[in-house]
Amino acid sequence: MTDLLAILIAALGAGALVAPLLLMGRSASALTEPQKTPFLGGSAPRTHAWQRYHARYYSMTLLFIAFEMEMMFMYPWAVVFVEEGMKAMVEMGMFLAILSIGILYGWREGIFKWQ
């Protein structure tokens, strides 16, 4: 019975904290236009956030993740290789083949050419 009472008190406490937030969220739509402008960030943005960065950074990030995942997977693999043997070698070969395809794709796209 005391467990049920504790759950009830916790639920009432959570409701008492959430209800004012929900009411404030409904009143936020009544803000005027000057109240919606950025406060400490300066002026309103001139462009959309996705237009500020060149598209090549996306592919460079994917290439970095390919190299990083390769290294993160190879360190614990050395321990597993001692236990599993050839099965672990085949799995690592498949993993490196998939990452190599990604690296070759990046090379073809010119990621390694720094401007």
CORQUI-V789759 format. One record per helix or strand of 3 or more residues. SS is the DSSP state (H for helix, E for strand). FROM is the first residue (numbers start at 1). TO is the last residue. If there is no record, write none. Layout:
# CORQUI-V789759
ss-><SS/SS>
from-><FROM/FROM>
to-><TO/TO>
This chain:
# CORQUI-V789759
ss-><H/H/H/H/H>
from-><2/33/49/56/86>
to-><30/36/51/84/109>
